[in-house]
Amino acid sequence: MKVKFSPLVLPRSGVLVIFASAGGGLGQSAAAADQRTKGQIGRAIKAAAFAAKRDQWLDVVAPGGGFDRVVIFGLGEQTKLQAAEIELLGGAIAGTLQAMKVKQAAVAADIPEKSFGKGNCNVLDKTIFSQEPACSAFWKRSNAPL
């Protein structure tokens, strides 16, 4: 698996993984993606009655804005999010992308650091990639060999 790190900027194309909190609330990166798709992500959340509970995800295929698909993972209530739950989320993301046979994806990880505890923001990073990038970064996942 090849991992690339980039600044917190939306990719121009491909598969994007974003997060939503309970009730379908979008974080900064997800809101920017919704704006770029001219509201298609928000409409998909509403049409699917996506509550963004923990362990829920929604696949939005061909939403526009250059994306092939946007996969939204529910965080539940962000104020109650614990490091162990984020670790499980990382495994769910990796498993979901593999099941979809996605060859490359950008993960917009703008989960608040308070969810991890100071200095522990690499929990999700280690779970998906066995690497340690900083919080609030995009990760690009590829199945290509290193």
C-alpha positions in Angstrom: 0.0 0.0 0.0 1.3 3.4 -0.9 0.6 6.4 1.3 1.0 10.0 0.3 0.5 13.0 2.5 -0.8 16.4 1.3 -2.0 19.6 2.7 -5.6 20.0 3.8 -6.9 20.8 0.3 -9.6 18.9 -1.5 -8.3 16.7 -4.2 -9.5 17.5 -7.8 -10.8 14.1 -8.6 -11.1 10.5 -7.5 -12.6 9.0 -4.4 -13.0 11.1 -1.3 -13.7 9.9 2.3 -15.3 12.6 4.5 -16.9 12.6 8.0 -20.3 13.8 9.3 -21.4 14.1 12.9 -24.7 13.0 14.4 -27.6 14.5 12.5 -25.6 14.7 9.3 -23.5 17.8 10.3 -20.6 18.3 7.9 -17.1 19.3 9.0 -15.1 22.0 7.2 -13.6 19.6 4.6 -16.9 17.9 4.0 -18.7 21.2 3.7 -16.2 22.3 1.1 -16.7 19.1 -0.8 -20.5 19.6 -0.7 -20.1 23.1 -2.0 -17.9 21.9 -4.9 -20.5 19.3 -5.8 -23.2 22.0 -5.8 -25.0 20.5 -2.8 -25.2 17.0 -4.1 -23.6 15.5 -0.9 -26.1 17.3 1.3 -29.0 16.2 -0.9 -27.7 12.6 -0.8 -27.5 12.8 3.1 -31.1 14.1 3.2 -32.5 11.6 0.7 -30.9 8.6 2.5 -32.0 10.0 5.9 -28.3 9.5 6.9 -28.1 10.2 10.6 -24.3 9.9 10.7 -24.3 7.6 13.7 -21.2 5.7 14.5 -20.8 2.6 12.3 -22.9 4.2 9.5 -21.5 5.1 6.1 -23.0 6.4 2.9 -21.6 6.0 -0.6 -22.4 8.8 -3.0 -21.6 7.8 -6.5 -20.8 10.4 -9.2 -21.7 13.4 -7.1 -20.0 15.9 -9.5 -17.2 18.3 -8.6 -14.7 15.9 -10.2 -15.3 13.1 -7.7 -15.9 9.6 -8.8 -17.5 8.9 -5.4 -17.7 10.4 -1.9 -17.9 8.0 1.0 -19.3 9.6 4.2 -18.6 8.0 7.5 -20.7 8.8 10.5 -18.9 9.9 13.7 -21.9 10.0 16.0 -21.7 12.7 18.6 -18.2 14.2 18.2 -18.1 15.3 21.8 -18.4 11.7 22.9 -15.9 10.3 20.4 -13.0 8.4 22.0 -9.6 7.3 20.7 -10.7 3.6 20.6 -13.7 4.4 18.5 -11.5 6.4 16.1 -9.3 3.3 15.8 -12.3 1.2 14.9 -13.3 3.9 12.4 -10.0 3.6 10.7 -10.4 -0.1 10.3 -13.9 0.4 8.9 -12.6 2.9 6.4 -9.8 0.6 5.2 -12.2 -2.4 5.0 -14.9 -0.4 3.1 -12.4 0.9 0.6 -11.0 -2.6 0.0 -14.5 -4.0 -0.4 -15.3 -1.3 -2.9 -12.1 -2.2 -4.8 -11.0 1.4 -4.6 -7.5 1.7 -5.9 -6.8 5.2 -4.5 -8.8 7.5 -2.1 -8.2 10.7 -0.3 -9.3 10.8 3.4 -10.3 14.2 4.7 -9.5 13.8 8.4 -10.6 16.9 10.1 -11.7 15.2 13.3 -11.2 17.5 16.3 -8.0 16.7 18.2 -9.9 16.8 21.5 -11.4 13.5 20.3 -8.0 11.9 20.4 -6.5 13.6 23.5 -3.6 15.9 23.1 -0.7 14.2 21.3 -2.7 11.2 20.3 -4.1 12.3 17.0 -2.2 9.6 15.1 -4.6 6.8 16.2 -6.6 6.9 13.0 -3.4 7.3 10.9 -1.9 4.1 12.5 -5.1 2.1 12.0 -5.4 2.8 8.3 -1.8 3.2 7.2 0.6 2.3 10.0 2.0 5.8 9.6 2.0 8.9 11.8 1.0 12.0 9.8 -0.4 15.1 11.7 -4.1 15.6 12.3 -6.2 17.6 9.9 -4.4 16.1 6.8 -5.5 14.4 3.7 -4.3 10.9 3.3 -4.1 9.3 -0.1 -4.5 5.5 -0.1 -3.3 3.4 -3.0 -3.1 -0.3 -3.5 0.1 0.1 -5.5 3.2 -1.6 -4.0 5.7 0.7 -2.2 
